[in-house]
Each structure stands twice: as C-alpha cells, then as structure tokens.
C-alpha cells in the first residue's frame, strides 16, 4: 500500500482554500455542504462572479498570514505563482496544518482523492497523485453501483448504534447483526427513503437478535425488469439488486449476459415459459417466491423486459404482499423501446404517428382479446407482443377495420442483442413475412407508418458494405 486514506471528521474543522481559478473552486465545492469552517483567500484577485459557487464564503483578496492559518487542519493552495504557493504551504505546516498544492504532488502533504459524496457515506479513490483522471474514471464506475440512498442507511445505523451495542454486548454477535441488517428489507426501505418503515424493521431485527428465536427473519422480494437482453441496458437499481440477491428466480427471456452480472453464489432457479410450454405454472412461481423470502432470503424475481408490461409482475406483486412479505418493483426497459431504438424505428413521429399502443396478441385463455377495430386508426404505431402465432388474424382484423393493407410493418427478433434480425414489409403480407423469417427467438411486431423508418437486417448489410 503506497498511500493511506484517512477519514477526517469535519465538524469544527478549519479548512483554508487559496486561489481564484477553477482548481481552487473545485476544492471549495468539496466542502460547501460540510460542517467545516471554510475560509477562502484570493491573492490573485477576485474570482469571476459567474464562476463563484453558490454558498461559497466571501473571498479575502490577499495572501493569508500566520494568524489566518492558525488552527487550520487542511490548506489547499492553487496559485500560478508556485514559489508563493510553497511559502504558504510551509507556513501552514509550521502551524500544524496539512498542505496540498494543486498539481504539485511532490510538495504536498496529502493528495485529494476522487470522492463520491453521499453525506454520511464517502467513498474515495486515490492514485498517489500520479493519475487523477484514472481516479475519477474509477469513481464513476463505483458511483454507478452505489445506491443513491445509501446515506439514509448509514444514518439509520448511526441512530441505532448505541441501542445495538447495549442490546448485543458481544462484539462478534454485534458484527453478525449488522451484516444481517444491511442485507435486510430495512436497508432497502431506508435506501428507498421509507425511513419510518425502515426504523421499525431495524428495531424488529434488533429485538430478534437480542432474544434469539428458531424461526428465520423474513426476507424481501425484488421484482426486477431485466430489459431486452443487453446487460448494459440494465438499470443501476436492477444491477444492485442482482448483486445483492441470495436467490434469483428467472425467466427464459433473461439472457445469459444479464445473469452474468448477478452475484456469483446466488441460487438460481429457472422458471421459463414459452408459448404452449409453461415449465412452472404461475401460481407455483408465486409460491416459490414467497417460500424463499420466508426462509429469510433476498429474492430477485428476474423478468425479461419490464415486469409490468405483459410480464405478470402485477400478479406476483399482489401474491407476495398478500403473504405479508415486503416487495420492491424495479422497472426495466421493455422490448418495444429497445427494439425501436436498436432499429431506428421511432414509436412516435410528428409526421407519421401521434400515438403508440403496446398490445398483446395473446389473450388470457378464456379472456377477452384486443379490440383491433379500435386500434386500426392511421398515424398510430402498434407494438404487438406475443403476436407471432396470431400474425395472420391480427393483420386480417386490422384490415377489416379499415387499416390500409399497404401499411408498413416491421418484425424485430432478439432486439438489442448481437443476433438481432429485422425485416420489413406490408400489413397484408405480415403472416408470410413472419413465416419467411423462420423465427427462433423472441420477436415483436410493429405496425404503422413509422415501421417504414426501421433499418432492416439487409439494409444494415448494405450500409456496412457501402462504408
């Protein structure tokens, strides 16, 4: 280890910043929301008014003297005059402060790491002053998986720290309690801003830990949209849920690339369905979710696309909540949005489509199907899920209702994935187009004027050849 990152409390701490340029302003911004006593000197003159951060202290337009530096803990110096900067740094050291001269790591007592500031939680990445841009890049990657509400989790832990220490005197038992607590529904609730519920759940966990019982504490269910298959289209919240899961119950439409982003040691349960082949009935899937959560596990029910767009997520949410188990829904990018984006097919367009409708071509057995008569209006894009087997009936119904047989259509298979295929045609030839594609993967039908704007697979080939 070449450097050591210390955590310095900022309450009643004096921090001095010297300089008026952007490097000095960057240091000021670090501490504007902290409890530190921030003092700012600008020997080079006043900063530009438009550049001065809101809430910054009034700049003192002179060089700081010994009295100004007395009592300072940290001094940041960003001046064009390097000799003056070194003199100020030496004066600060003699008075007990640590000095940092911007872009002069060899003359600095410490280096400023790349910081992720979540109030009570601060994460730092240091490169010893050698590669600050690399540090910032690593910070961005970490920030992408750090929950926005993690400070609320830390704040709740701080509130209960004394009570936990009093109730659980043994250090190892206390550590095990916090490990369970930070992987419990209480942490999820706090991160979601539901502090009163989180506090009640944390207190309940503490009562259980202080008076051990045989039954396991209940877990939590996250109903997560996996998106269309491209792992880079996962939401950050979905990625965090996958990396925290104890159990992952997933569908056929969830790609292997998405599952690769999950926690390695999580138990994985496949409950895939396809047309005419339901490997696990829906009621059994719901019961499985409930049983795993009752065993104290963090369960992720991972569904292709978005759980609430033809994904039966609503039924699963009702079942889990009826069982008295906490559930959180994490939306995903639904297939229509992903297929449209990856083929350049705008779902709405000022010239061609003033409305878009997501519709399923496969109704519940014995249930009422889509009203194609009401969906036959021109200047209206239809995104049809699970419509391959009914392509002929859909086209016939729309044409009978007045939709022009020459209306453009597009069929997108494996949207957003490397093996995506897109074919275009006319509404009156939709069934034959589906048959010619010899589809093996999940596919969506697009019907409407905007379908003509999609780039088909053979067009991609021509574009690449021309390039």
Order of alpha helices (4+ residues) and beta strands (2+ residues): beta-alpha-beta-alpha-beta-alpha-beta-beta-beta-alpha-alpha-alpha-alpha-alpha-beta-alpha-beta-alpha-beta-beta-beta-alpha-beta-alpha-beta-alpha-beta-beta-alpha-beta-beta-alpha-beta-alpha
